[in-house]
């Protein structure tokens, strides 16, 4: 049976964040596509009715928001604007503190005012660190993504499907990835390019597309993390009901290790790509 993997990487990475709650800081993991792709194909054999079926992996699609130099430039400008505004407010509080110190105010009131000003300064300094952190983080992510994409593009079975990332006040987010995945899911089903779709996502926006490929005789297998104790996971149950479901929460540690690498090795691995 022909298999295609549809990987919403941000959503799939989010599942690992929940799994990492099991581990200490030094034990936390990151997904290694060279490990989890063969693991998932092998995992198909554990599904009822699939024990004696031969599977042929035809393609792996990676869906992700793509960084570009313009985005980084705009994000940096936006952060610098916020940094300038915050620095101005900190200086203003510092000036006000000097005025209070020189005014003839009772000692008790002076202490209260100084404590209030210091609290505001502390909050502003935290925001300042946050925007500096945004800049450094997104620059690292940009460089890391370039290395990863170069590696993925050298693999003939993998195809990158990207949309431009968006940014707002230093926060970077992806948009349109779910639509792109759903469109490919349906179009490739019509073209009879696969028999089984392994969908690495818990995005409930995919429910209708998954229902549609079932009417076309395709078998959807959703791979995600679901736990009833998380309120924001309740909607995933809609996706679980549509097709077969592999709950990452049910994997034991050995299985998780076989799909991933230690997070502390991530930069080393990227540098070798």
Buried (B, 14 or more C-beta within 10 A) or exposed (E): EBBBBBBBBBBBBBBBEBBBEEBEEEEBBBBBBEBBBEBBBEBBEEBEEBEEEEBEBBBBBBBBBBBEEEBBEBBBEBBBEBBEBBEEBBEBBEEBBEEBEEEEBEEEEBEEBBEBBEEBBEEBEEBBEBBBEBBEEBBEBBEBBBBBBEBBEEEEEBBBBBBEBBBEEBEBEBEEBBBBBBEBBBEBBEEEBBBBBBBBBBBBBBBEBBEBBBEEEBBBBBBBBBEEEEEEBEBBEEBBEBBBBBBBBEBEEEEBBBBBBBBEEBEEBBEEE
